[in-house]
């Protein structure tokens, strides 16, 4: 099992949903980097979601920095973050050992690990592992913000209910609006309708999905590599590590399919003595490399797999078809909880790419 992502800056995840703890090792953080524990707490709080529309499992998510940090500064050695599980209940999953939950990792995990896997709450495949992921991303976010690079995500669409889209040329004011919001949308009317839809899905023992949109400002041009380590490739790799993400599109994305080249191209112009593009259909990336415009991409997030309605499955021991009703504590929608995860993985990838381009000392320069 490979649990590490990154090149110069790497992240390794460990733990299980209902084990003693989850955590991560972040290796490659430049020595002297200030570790903003308040920002880590903020990411973990946003990942918890709101009680009325999220899981009833309420973990305190009290993290400990157990290595690599002294006096709030990175030592240059691996930074280890540990988050204990206080609300684990393995017994909720005892009867599911031989009956895989539809669209979960249960059956593929059985094929891969031959019965030795932990299936309680999804085990190592669980969204619970996004807690240390968010902690690591917060450390990277702090590094980027000190260099004038800002990242924000919001719910663009929830079950067809639309929010305002980011301005592809200048989303700075919209990023300001989103900072600190517990339910990350730009329009109050959209928030009200989305929350009501999630509450209705919960009453119906069902779940909802949607689309997240991420914007990055201040990213220098010339970052990334052609082909295999393109910015799109690296971000896509990271985003698909977030449970329930099933699609990604940069800039105009799939809308390119209906465009002509004359509509899709981003003409170069000079504004205030600086070369920019007149439009930003490509989402700030050309040839796999950043061009200095805002990075814009969207993620398709499927509805949460655990629902309370009866579903078809099979008994792996008797090899008979059966009906499954999933009990326990589950989310009717994970979109709002996935927002800090998208921001965290974006921060990790961009910090890694910048270290590759400029070296770790760049983050210590004024």
C-alpha positions in Angstrom: 0.0 0.0 0.0 1.4 3.4 -1.0 0.4 6.2 1.2 2.8 9.0 0.2 2.4 11.8 -2.3 4.8 14.5 -3.4 8.4 15.0 -4.7 10.5 17.5 -2.7 7.6 18.0 -0.2 6.0 14.7 0.7 2.9 13.7 2.7 2.4 10.3 4.2 -0.9 9.3 5.8 -1.5 6.7 8.5 -4.3 5.3 10.7 -7.8 4.0 10.4 -11.3 5.5 10.9 -11.9 3.6 14.1 -8.4 2.9 15.2 -6.5 4.7 18.0 -5.5 7.6 15.9 -4.9 9.1 12.4 -2.0 11.2 11.4 0.5 12.2 8.8 4.2 12.8 8.2 5.1 15.9 6.3 8.7 15.8 5.0 10.5 18.6 3.2 9.1 21.6 5.1 11.9 24.1 5.0 13.8 24.6 8.3 12.6 27.8 10.1 9.1 27.7 8.6 6.6 29.1 11.1 3.9 26.6 12.1 0.6 28.3 12.5 -1.3 26.1 14.9 -4.3 28.4 14.8 -4.6 27.9 11.0 -4.4 24.1 11.5 -7.2 24.3 14.1 -9.3 26.4 11.6 -8.9 23.8 8.9 -9.9 20.9 11.2 -12.9 22.9 12.4 -14.1 23.5 8.9 -13.6 19.9 8.0 -15.9 18.8 10.8 -18.9 20.5 9.1 -22.1 21.6 10.8 -23.9 19.2 13.1 -27.3 19.7 11.5 -26.1 18.6 8.1 -23.1 16.4 8.9 -22.3 13.1 10.6 -23.3 12.7 14.2 -19.7 11.5 14.9 -18.2 14.6 16.6 -14.5 14.1 16.9 -12.7 16.9 18.9 -9.7 16.6 16.4 -7.2 17.8 19.0 -3.9 17.5 17.1 -0.4 17.0 18.4 2.8 17.9 16.6 5.0 15.1 17.8 8.1 15.6 15.7 9.9 18.2 13.6 8.6 21.3 15.3 10.3 23.4 18.1 9.1 26.7 19.4 6.5 26.9 16.6 9.2 26.6 13.9 9.9 23.6 11.6 13.3 22.0 12.3 13.7 20.8 8.8 13.1 17.2 9.7 9.8 15.3 9.2 6.8 17.0 10.8 4.5 14.4 12.4 0.9 15.3 13.2 -1.2 12.9 15.4 -4.9 13.2 15.9 -6.5 10.7 18.3 -9.9 9.1 17.6 -12.2 9.7 20.6 -15.5 8.7 19.1 -14.6 5.3 17.5 -17.3 2.6 17.5 -16.1 -0.5 15.7 -19.2 -2.4 16.7 -21.3 -0.4 14.3 -19.6 -2.3 11.4 -19.5 -5.9 12.8 -22.3 -7.2 10.7 -20.8 -5.7 7.5 -17.7 -7.9 7.5 -19.1 -10.2 4.8 -21.5 -7.9 3.2 -19.8 -5.1 1.2 -21.4 -1.7 1.1 -22.2 -0.5 -2.4 -19.7 2.0 -3.8 -17.5 1.8 -0.8 -14.0 0.3 -0.8 -15.1 -2.8 1.1 -15.1 -5.3 -1.7 -12.0 -3.9 -3.6 -10.2 -3.9 -0.2 -11.1 -7.6 0.3 -9.7 -8.4 -3.1 -6.5 -6.4 -2.5 -5.8 -7.3 1.2 -7.3 -10.8 1.3 -9.3 -10.4 4.5 -6.7 -8.6 6.6 -8.1 -5.1 6.0 -9.9 -3.0 8.6 -13.4 -2.2 7.4 -14.7 -0.3 10.4 -15.9 3.0 9.0 -13.9 2.3 5.9 -10.7 1.8 7.8 -7.7 3.4 6.0 -10.0 4.3 3.1 -12.2 6.5 5.3 -12.8 10.2 5.0 -11.5 10.3 8.5 -8.0 10.4 7.0 -8.8 13.8 5.6 -8.2 15.3 9.1 -4.4 14.9 9.0 -4.5 15.8 5.3 -6.1 19.1 6.3 -3.5 19.7 9.0 -0.7 19.2 6.6 -2.4 21.4 4.0 -2.7 24.2 6.7 1.0 24.2 7.2 1.6 24.5 3.4 -1.1 27.2 3.2 0.7 29.3 5.7 3.9 29.1 3.7 2.1 30.1 0.5 0.2 33.0 2.1 3.5 34.6 3.3 4.5 34.6 -0.4 1.2 36.3 -1.5 -0.4 33.1 -2.8 -4.0 32.6 -1.7 -6.3 29.6 -2.1 -10.0 29.3 -1.6 -12.7 26.7 -2.5 -16.5 26.9 -2.4 -19.5 24.9 -3.3 -20.3 25.9 -6.9 -23.2 23.5 -7.1 -25.1 21.2 -4.7 -27.5 18.8 -6.3 -28.1 21.3 -9.1 -28.4 24.4 -6.8 -25.9 26.9 -8.1 -23.7 29.4 -6.3 -21.9 32.3 -8.0 -18.8 31.2 -9.9 -15.3 32.7 -9.3 -14.3 35.6 -11.5 -11.7 33.8 -13.7 -9.7 37.0 -14.1 -9.7 38.4 -10.6 -11.4 36.3 -7.8 -9.6 38.2 -5.0 -12.7 39.8 -3.5 -14.6 36.6 -3.6 -11.8 34.8 -1.8 -12.1 37.5 0.9 -15.8 36.7 1.2 -15.2 33.0 1.7 -12.6 33.3 4.5 -14.0 32.1 7.8 -17.4 30.9 6.4 -18.6 27.7 7.9 -20.7 26.9 4.9 -18.6 28.0 1.9 -20.7 29.7 -0.6 -20.7 33.2 -2.1 -24.5 33.9 -2.1 -26.7 33.7 1.0 -29.7 32.6 -1.1 -27.7 29.6 -2.4 -26.7 28.7 1.1 -30.3 28.6 2.3 -31.5 26.4 -0.5 -28.5 24.0 -0.3 -28.9 23.5 3.5 -32.6 22.8 3.0 -31.8 20.2 0.3 -29.3 18.5 2.5 -31.8 18.3 5.4 -34.4 16.8 3.1 -32.0 14.2 1.9 -31.2 13.3 5.5 -34.9 12.8 6.2 -35.2 10.6 3.2 -32.1 8.6 4.3 -30.3 9.5 1.2 -27.3 11.7 0.2 -26.4 14.5 -2.2 -23.3 15.4 -4.3 -22.2 18.4 -6.3 -19.3 20.5 -7.6 -16.5 22.4 -5.8 -14.6 25.2 -7.4 -11.1 26.3 -6.3 -9.3 29.5 -7.2 -5.6 30.4 -6.6 -4.2 33.9 -6.9 -0.6 35.2 -6.7 0.9 32.0 -8.2 4.0 32.9 -10.3 4.1 31.9 -13.9 6.6 29.3 -15.1 5.8 26.7 -12.5 5.3 23.0 -13.5 6.7 20.6 -16.0 5.4 19.5 -19.4 3.7 16.1 -19.8 3.9 13.9 -16.7 4.4 16.5 -14.0 2.2 19.2 -15.5 0.4 21.4 -13.0 -2.9 19.7 -14.1 -1.3 16.2 -13.6 0.0 17.0 -10.1 -3.2 18.6 -8.9 -5.4 15.8 -10.4 -3.3 13.2 -8.6 -3.8 15.0 -5.3 -7.5 15.8 -5.8 -8.4 12.1 -6.5 -6.9 11.2 -3.1 -9.9 13.0 -1.5 -12.6 10.4 -1.0 -15.7 10.9 -3.3 -14.0 13.1 -5.8 -14.8 11.6 -9.2 -13.9 14.3 -11.7 -11.8 17.4 -12.3 -11.8 20.1 -14.9 -9.5 23.1 -15.4 -10.8 26.5 -16.6 -13.6 25.9 -19.1 -13.0 22.2 -18.7 -15.6 20.1 -20.6 -17.1 23.2 -22.1 -14.1 23.3 -24.4 -15.7 20.4 -26.3 -18.4 22.8 -27.7 -16.0 25.7 -28.5 -14.0 26.8 -31.5 -10.3 27.5 -31.2 -11.1 31.2 -31.7 -13.4 31.0 -28.6 -11.2 28.8 -26.4 -7.8 30.6 -26.8 -6.7 33.2 -24.2 -5.2 36.2 -26.1 -2.2 37.9 -24.6 -2.5 41.6 -23.8 -0.5 44.1 -21.7 -2.2 45.6 -18.6 -0.4 48.1 -16.4 2.9 47.1 -18.0 2.4 43.4 -17.3 1.6 40.5 -19.8 -1.7 38.9 -18.9 -4.4 37.0 -20.8 -7.5 38.7 -21.9 -9.6 35.7 -20.9 -8.8 32.7 -18.7 -10.5 29.8 -20.3 -7.5 27.6 -19.5 -7.6 28.2 -15.8 -4.1 29.8 -15.5 -2.3 26.8 -17.0 -0.8 26.6 -20.5 1.3 23.7 -21.7 1.1 22.2 -18.2 2.9 25.3 -16.7 1.4 28.2 -14.8 1.1 31.4 -16.9 0.5 33.9 -14.1 -3.2 34.1 -14.3 -5.5 32.8 -11.5 -5.6 29.0 -11.3 -9.2 27.9 -11.5 -10.5 24.3 -11.4 -13.6 22.4 -10.4 -14.2 19.0 -8.7 -17.1 16.7 -9.1 -18.0 15.1 -5.8 -20.3 12.1 -5.7 -23.0 11.6 -3.1 -21.8 9.9 0.1 -22.0 6.2 -0.3 -23.4 5.4 3.1 -27.2 5.8 3.0 -30.0 4.5 5.2 -32.1 3.1 2.3 -32.2 -0.7 1.6 -29.6 -1.6 -1.0 -28.6 -4.7 -2.9 -25.4 -6.5 -2.0 -23.9 -10.0 -1.6 -22.8 -12.2 1.3 -19.2 -13.0 0.6 -19.3 -16.1 2.8 -22.5 -17.7 1.4 -22.2 -16.2 -2.1 -25.8 -15.3 -2.0 -27.5 -12.0 -2.9 -28.8 -10.1 0.1 -30.3 -6.7 1.2 -28.2 -4.3 3.2 -29.3 -1.4 5.4 -26.4 0.7 6.7 -26.7 2.0 10.2 -24.4 4.3 12.2 -23.4 7.9 11.9 -23.1 9.2 8.3 -23.2 12.4 6.2 -26.1 13.3 4.0 -23.7 15.5 2.1 -19.9 15.9 2.3 -19.4 18.9 0.0 -18.9 21.5 2.7 -16.5 19.2 4.6 -14.6 18.5 1.4 -13.8 22.3 0.8 -10.9 22.5 3.3 -9.6 19.2 1.9 -9.5 20.6 -1.7 -7.7 23.7 -0.3 -5.3 21.6 1.6 -4.3 19.4 -1.3 -3.9 22.4 -3.5 -1.6 24.0 -1.0 0.5 20.8 -0.7 0.9 20.5 -4.5 1.7 24.1 -5.1 4.2 24.3 -2.3 5.9 21.2 -3.6 6.1 22.6 -7.1 7.5 25.9 -5.9 10.2 24.1 -3.8 11.2 22.2 -6.9 11.4 25.4 -9.0 13.1 27.7 -6.6 14.4 25.6 -3.7 13.3 25.6 -0.1 15.2 28.8 0.7 12.7 30.7 -1.5 10.1 30.4 1.3 12.4 32.1 3.8 13.1 35.1 1.5 11.3 38.3 2.0 
